[in-house]
Amino acid sequence: MSTARITVDVTDRIDDVDIVQWEQVATESTAPVHYSPAYLRAYHASPLSPFLAVRYMTVAEGGRIAAVLPCYLQKEGDPYGFLRAVGVEEAQGPALLGHNWYCYDTRVPVRATGSAQRVRVLGAVLDVLREQAAADGARTAGLVSVPEGDPVLDVGRDKGWRVAPIVTRFQLPLHGATGDAFDSYDSYLATLGARTRRTIRQYLRRAADAGVTTAVEAPCPDFLRTVGDLTRRTAAKYGSDGMYPESAFTDFVMALGDSARVVRVDRDERTLAAAVVLLDDERLHMWAGGTSHATVDGFSPNYLLWATEIRTAIEWRKRWVEGGRSNEPMKTRHGMKPLRLYACVTPSGA
């Protein structure tokens, strides 16, 4: 498939693409971990949500890959009701979507020399995405969870695609008002409101007095079952426990290699809270986790989990902590900033 001087290739195997150039595009565009070959291989082998097919799209200009995009053909394009909630009915039934619903930072990673080239490349991506959706028998083509301000939204609007806000994502910048990176967890705490700062420090003291320990470690299958159980119990409060099926959850995380770490909060032989965090060059992603109890001996295990994750991100010199979607009160209390996410969809003509 081609558009002018731009050539777009689509394959159903990540190892059929030029992996070196794919990684270069993802790195140069600061794309998140969700675009790394390790993540894509892990999700392909152990999908957390079933898909009918996967399409890996590479866009080349002058023989050099300029953009990449993973897309998933889903039997139901809106499995969690995000689109229905804002009146976007186009994605009911089969849909070819980029990225997947577990990615809260959908973008088309582009290696472009200027805005005109970027617009050409993004236009070619949307054209081929729609063509591929029709070829696959999908009713809808689109991108979901695209951050506000991403240029692909303007390209979609110009092509007559439906662009609508769906949910909000939260990010914690690990730098102060001057732009300097936090040099310690205490310097981060100093930016929070007095009440939140006091609560966190009180919980840290009470937990230490109770003999609580925290750790960040490589995942192992046995403990991932504990993490998955805590995650599902916590996710059930928001009606999303089905997003973390036990076997796929463990296999997926184990396949991520150095892109995943487990954070745990323990007292004696009992795990009070645990999470899986994902890593890329710039970010620590608070991906999935949960707690056994809201409070224990006057402190919140969840606050300790968050403290350990944020402290780790600061120590590892990350620029951002990604908080994902939902739970706005907890996230804004910890200094996270909201970022609106959009869907950009169109009927495929299939």
LOFIFI-790700 format. One record per residue (C-alpha): chain; x, y, z. Coordinates in steps of 0.05 Angstrom, whole numbers. Example, Ala and Ser with C-alpha at 12.3 -4.5 7.8 and 13.67 -1.06 7.14 Angstrom:
<sites>
+------+--------+--------+--------+
| unit |     px |     py |     pz |
+------+--------+--------+--------+
|    A |    246 |    -90 |    156 |
|    A |    273 |    -21 |    143 |
+------+--------+--------+--------+
</sites>
This chain:
<sites>
+------+--------+--------+--------+
| unit |     px |     py |     pz |
+------+--------+--------+--------+
|    A |      0 |      0 |      0 |
|    A |     28 |     68 |    -16 |
|    A |     11 |    142 |    -14 |
|    A |     53 |    187 |    -59 |
|    A |    126 |    177 |    -40 |
|    A |    107 |    142 |     24 |
|    A |    103 |     67 |     29 |
|    A |     65 |     32 |     84 |
|    A |     77 |    -42 |    100 |
|    A |     31 |    -83 |    144 |
|    A |     50 |   -151 |    175 |
|    A |     21 |   -195 |    229 |
|    A |     89 |   -212 |    260 |
|    A |    133 |   -163 |    297 |
|    A |    195 |   -202 |    277 |
|    A |    179 |   -190 |    203 |
|    A |    193 |   -115 |    211 |
|    A |    261 |    -82 |    214 |
|    A |    268 |    -85 |    290 |
|    A |    329 |    -39 |    292 |
|    A |    292 |     17 |    255 |
|    A |    228 |      4 |    294 |
|    A |    266 |     15 |    359 |
|    A |    301 |     76 |    331 |
|    A |    234 |    109 |    313 |
|    A |    205 |     92 |    382 |
|    A |    267 |    120 |    417 |
|    A |    273 |    183 |    376 |
|    A |    199 |    199 |    386 |
|    A |    204 |    182 |    461 |
|    A |    148 |    131 |    454 |
|    A |    130 |     93 |    517 |
|    A |    146 |     21 |    534 |
|    A |     82 |     -2 |    499 |
|    A |    117 |      7 |    432 |
|    A |    180 |    -33 |    449 |
|    A |    189 |   -101 |    414 |
|    A |    192 |   -135 |    483 |
|    A |    124 |   -108 |    501 |
|    A |     94 |   -124 |    433 |
|    A |    121 |   -195 |    434 |
|    A |     96 |   -206 |    505 |
|    A |     26 |   -180 |    489 |
|    A |     23 |   -220 |    424 |
|    A |     40 |   -285 |    461 |
|    A |     -1 |   -272 |    523 |
|    A |    -57 |   -222 |    507 |
|    A |    -91 |   -194 |    569 |
|    A |   -152 |   -183 |    526 |
|    A |   -166 |   -228 |    466 |
|    A |   -157 |   -202 |    396 |
|    A |   -173 |   -232 |    328 |
|    A |   -109 |   -209 |    294 |
|    A |    -52 |   -160 |    302 |
|    A |    -24 |   -113 |    249 |
|    A |     45 |    -81 |    255 |
|    A |     48 |    -21 |    209 |
|    A |    113 |     11 |    185 |
|    A |    115 |     74 |    144 |
|    A |    176 |     87 |    100 |
|    A |    198 |    147 |     60 |
|    A |    260 |    144 |     18 |
|    A |    274 |     73 |     42 |
|    A |    278 |     94 |    115 |
|    A |    224 |     78 |    166 |
|    A |    191 |    142 |    187 |
|    A |    134 |    117 |    232 |
|    A |    108 |     54 |    266 |
|    A |     42 |     33 |    295 |
|    A |     16 |    -32 |    326 |
|    A |    -58 |    -45 |    315 |
|    A |   -105 |    -99 |    342 |
|    A |   -167 |   -127 |    308 |
|    A |   -218 |   -135 |    363 |
|    A |   -284 |   -171 |    360 |
|    A |   -312 |   -116 |    404 |
|    A |   -280 |    -48 |    395 |
|    A |   -304 |    -18 |    461 |
|    A |   -298 |    -74 |    512 |
|    A |   -295 |    -28 |    573 |
|    A |   -348 |     22 |    552 |
|    A |   -302 |     83 |    548 |
|    A |   -329 |    102 |    480 |
|    A |   -402 |     89 |    494 |
|    A |   -397 |    133 |    556 |
|    A |   -384 |    194 |    512 |
|    A |   -432 |    176 |    456 |
|    A |   -381 |    148 |    407 |
|    A |   -420 |     92 |    375 |
|    A |   -374 |     82 |    315 |
|    A |   -332 |     30 |    351 |
|    A |   -387 |    -20 |    367 |
|    A |   -373 |    -88 |    336 |
|    A |   -307 |   -109 |    303 |
|    A |   -254 |    -54 |    302 |
|    A |   -182 |    -47 |    282 |
|    A |   -151 |     -3 |    336 |
|    A |    -83 |     25 |    353 |
|    A |    -54 |     14 |    403 |
|    A |    -92 |    -31 |    452 |
|    A |   -136 |    -12 |    511 |
|    A |    -79 |    -27 |    560 |
|    A |    -39 |     29 |    529 |
|    A |    -60 |     97 |    558 |
|    A |    -10 |    135 |    513 |
|    A |    -30 |    119 |    442 |
|    A |      9 |    156 |    389 |
|    A |     39 |    144 |    321 |
|    A |    114 |    147 |    335 |
|    A |    143 |    189 |    279 |
|    A |    214 |    205 |    259 |
|    A |    201 |    268 |    218 |
|    A |    244 |    326 |    196 |
|    A |    188 |    377 |    198 |
|    A |    114 |    389 |    208 |
|    A |     97 |    380 |    134 |
|    A |    130 |    312 |    132 |
|    A |     96 |    293 |    197 |
|    A |     27 |    310 |    169 |
|    A |     41 |    270 |    106 |
|    A |     64 |    209 |    146 |
|    A |      5 |    213 |    194 |
|    A |    -44 |    220 |    137 |
|    A |    -16 |    158 |    104 |
|    A |    -22 |    120 |    170 |
|    A |    -95 |    138 |    178 |
|    A |   -111 |    121 |    105 |
|    A |    -79 |     53 |    109 |
|    A |   -109 |     39 |    178 |
|    A |   -178 |     50 |    147 |
|    A |   -162 |      7 |     86 |
|    A |   -135 |    -49 |    130 |
|    A |   -196 |    -47 |    174 |
|    A |   -240 |    -56 |    113 |
|    A |   -196 |   -113 |     88 |
|    A |   -201 |   -147 |    157 |
|    A |   -277 |   -141 |    158 |
|    A |   -277 |    -90 |    215 |
|    A |   -332 |    -39 |    218 |
|    A |   -287 |     14 |    250 |
|    A |   -216 |     38 |    245 |
|    A |   -184 |     83 |    297 |
|    A |   -137 |    104 |    351 |
|    A |   -156 |    104 |    424 |
|    A |   -125 |    139 |    485 |
|    A |    -90 |    193 |    444 |
|    A |    -64 |    250 |    488 |
|    A |    -94 |    319 |    479 |
|    A |    -52 |    360 |    431 |
|    A |    -23 |    302 |    391 |
|    A |    -19 |    323 |    318 |
|    A |    -53 |    259 |    294 |
|    A |   -118 |    287 |    322 |
|    A |   -116 |    347 |    276 |
|    A |    -99 |    302 |    217 |
|    A |   -159 |    258 |    235 |
|    A |   -205 |    318 |    240 |
|    A |   -182 |    342 |    171 |
|    A |   -200 |    274 |    143 |
|    A |   -269 |    275 |    174 |
|    A |   -255 |    224 |    229 |
|    A |   -293 |    229 |    294 |
|    A |   -248 |    258 |    349 |
|    A |   -277 |    257 |    419 |
|    A |   -250 |    260 |    491 |
|    A |   -259 |    194 |    528 |
|    A |   -220 |    190 |    593 |
|    A |   -166 |    226 |    633 |
|    A |    -95 |    201 |    645 |
|    A |    -50 |    225 |    701 |
|    A |     25 |    241 |    700 |
|    A |     74 |    262 |    755 |
|    A |    131 |    306 |    729 |
|    A |    193 |    290 |    769 |
|    A |    219 |    361 |    768 |
|    A |    202 |    425 |    805 |
|    A |    176 |    491 |    780 |
|    A |    245 |    511 |    756 |
|    A |    251 |    449 |    713 |
|    A |    305 |    417 |    756 |
|    A |    296 |    343 |    772 |
|    A |    279 |    323 |    843 |
|    A |    343 |    301 |    878 |
|    A |    307 |    262 |    932 |
|    A |    239 |    237 |    954 |
|    A |    237 |    292 |   1006 |
|    A |    245 |    345 |    952 |
|    A |    185 |    316 |    917 |
|    A |    144 |    314 |    982 |
|    A |    159 |    388 |    992 |
|    A |    117 |    403 |    930 |
|    A |     54 |    371 |    957 |
|    A |      0 |    402 |   1000 |
|    A |     15 |    405 |   1074 |
|    A |    -39 |    356 |   1093 |
|    A |    -18 |    304 |   1042 |
|    A |     55 |    313 |   1061 |
|    A |     39 |    304 |   1134 |
|    A |     -3 |    242 |   1121 |
|    A |     51 |    208 |   1079 |
|    A |    105 |    221 |   1131 |
|    A |     60 |    196 |   1187 |
|    A |     44 |    133 |   1149 |
|    A |    118 |    121 |   1134 |
|    A |    135 |    127 |   1208 |
|    A |     78 |     82 |   1231 |
|    A |     96 |     29 |   1179 |
|    A |    169 |     30 |   1201 |
|    A |    147 |     22 |   1274 |
|    A |    104 |    -38 |   1253 |
|    A |    163 |    -73 |   1219 |
|    A |    139 |    -62 |   1148 |
|    A |    189 |    -71 |   1092 |
|    A |    188 |    -50 |   1019 |
|    A |    225 |    -78 |    960 |
|    A |    233 |    -69 |    885 |
|    A |    253 |   -134 |    850 |
|    A |    251 |   -173 |    785 |
|    A |    184 |   -210 |    776 |
|    A |    178 |   -284 |    789 |
|    A |    117 |   -328 |    772 |
|    A |    100 |   -348 |    844 |
|    A |     96 |   -276 |    870 |
|    A |     62 |   -250 |    807 |
|    A |      3 |   -294 |    826 |
|    A |     -1 |   -254 |    890 |
|    A |      5 |   -188 |    853 |
|    A |    -49 |   -210 |    804 |
|    A |    -96 |   -229 |    860 |
|    A |    -87 |   -162 |    895 |
|    A |    -95 |   -125 |    829 |
|    A |   -160 |   -160 |    811 |
|    A |   -189 |   -148 |    880 |
|    A |   -173 |    -74 |    876 |
|    A |   -195 |    -68 |    803 |
|    A |   -262 |   -100 |    821 |
|    A |   -279 |    -35 |    857 |
|    A |   -278 |     -1 |    789 |
|    A |   -310 |    -58 |    751 |
|    A |   -246 |    -75 |    713 |
|    A |   -221 |   -138 |    747 |
|    A |   -229 |   -176 |    681 |
|    A |   -170 |   -136 |    652 |
|    A |   -120 |   -180 |    689 |
|    A |   -133 |   -254 |    676 |
|    A |    -88 |   -297 |    720 |
|    A |    -49 |   -339 |    671 |
|    A |    -40 |   -286 |    617 |
|    A |    -21 |   -234 |    670 |
|    A |     37 |   -277 |    696 |
|    A |     62 |   -298 |    628 |
|    A |     57 |   -228 |    600 |
|    A |     97 |   -196 |    656 |
|    A |    150 |   -250 |    655 |
|    A |    161 |   -240 |    581 |
|    A |    175 |   -165 |    591 |
|    A |    244 |   -178 |    619 |
|    A |    279 |   -114 |    643 |
|    A |    218 |    -72 |    624 |
|    A |    181 |    -96 |    687 |
|    A |    193 |    -95 |    761 |
|    A |    152 |   -116 |    821 |
|    A |    143 |    -68 |    880 |
|    A |    120 |    -99 |    945 |
|    A |    101 |    -78 |   1016 |
|    A |    107 |   -134 |   1068 |
|    A |    101 |   -145 |   1142 |
|    A |    131 |   -211 |   1166 |
|    A |    106 |   -264 |   1118 |
|    A |     46 |   -224 |   1095 |
|    A |     42 |   -181 |   1032 |
|    A |      2 |   -118 |   1045 |
|    A |      8 |    -87 |    976 |
|    A |     42 |   -102 |    911 |
|    A |     46 |    -76 |    840 |
|    A |     79 |    -86 |    773 |
|    A |    113 |    -24 |    745 |
|    A |    135 |    -17 |    673 |
|    A |    198 |     20 |    653 |
|    A |    224 |     57 |    593 |
|    A |    279 |    109 |    584 |
|    A |    239 |    167 |    611 |
|    A |    183 |    138 |    653 |
|    A |    162 |     92 |    709 |
|    A |     91 |     68 |    695 |
|    A |     47 |     50 |    754 |
|    A |     16 |     -5 |    713 |
|    A |    -22 |    -54 |    757 |
|    A |    -27 |    -66 |    832 |
|    A |    -70 |    -71 |    893 |
|    A |    -74 |    -77 |    968 |
|    A |   -102 |   -126 |   1018 |
|    A |   -133 |    -73 |   1065 |
|    A |   -147 |      1 |   1062 |
|    A |   -111 |     12 |   1129 |
|    A |    -68 |    -31 |   1175 |
|    A |    -47 |     -7 |   1244 |
|    A |    -61 |     66 |   1228 |
|    A |    -27 |     69 |   1160 |
|    A |    -47 |     57 |   1088 |
|    A |     -8 |      2 |   1050 |
|    A |    -28 |     36 |    986 |
|    A |      6 |    100 |   1006 |
|    A |     69 |     61 |   1021 |
|    A |     65 |     27 |    953 |
|    A |     60 |     95 |    919 |
|    A |    116 |    123 |    961 |
|    A |    162 |     66 |    941 |
|    A |    144 |     72 |    867 |
|    A |    155 |    147 |    866 |
|    A |    219 |    143 |    906 |
|    A |    245 |     90 |    858 |
|    A |    229 |    133 |    797 |
|    A |    267 |    191 |    828 |
|    A |    327 |    148 |    847 |
|    A |    328 |    117 |    776 |
|    A |    327 |    188 |    746 |
|    A |    262 |    180 |    708 |
|    A |    229 |    243 |    682 |
|    A |    157 |    222 |    694 |
|    A |    114 |    175 |    734 |
|    A |     55 |    152 |    692 |
|    A |     -6 |    141 |    735 |
|    A |    -54 |    113 |    682 |
|    A |   -129 |    126 |    684 |
|    A |   -181 |    134 |    739 |
|    A |   -174 |    146 |    815 |
|    A |   -167 |    221 |    805 |
|    A |   -169 |    241 |    879 |
|    A |   -109 |    197 |    898 |
|    A |    -69 |    219 |    838 |
|    A |    -80 |    293 |    843 |
|    A |    -65 |    289 |    918 |
|    A |      3 |    262 |    899 |
|    A |     17 |    318 |    850 |
|    A |     -3 |    284 |    786 |
|    A |    -28 |    327 |    728 |
|    A |    -89 |    308 |    686 |
|    A |    -82 |    298 |    611 |
|    A |   -145 |    287 |    570 |
|    A |   -145 |    226 |    523 |
|    A |   -183 |    223 |    458 |
|    A |   -210 |    171 |    410 |
|    A |   -200 |    183 |    335 |
|    A |   -245 |    135 |    297 |
|    A |   -280 |    127 |    231 |
|    A |   -324 |     75 |    196 |
|    A |   -281 |     31 |    152 |
|    A |   -331 |     19 |     98 |
|    A |   -325 |    -56 |    108 |
+------+--------+--------+--------+
</sites>
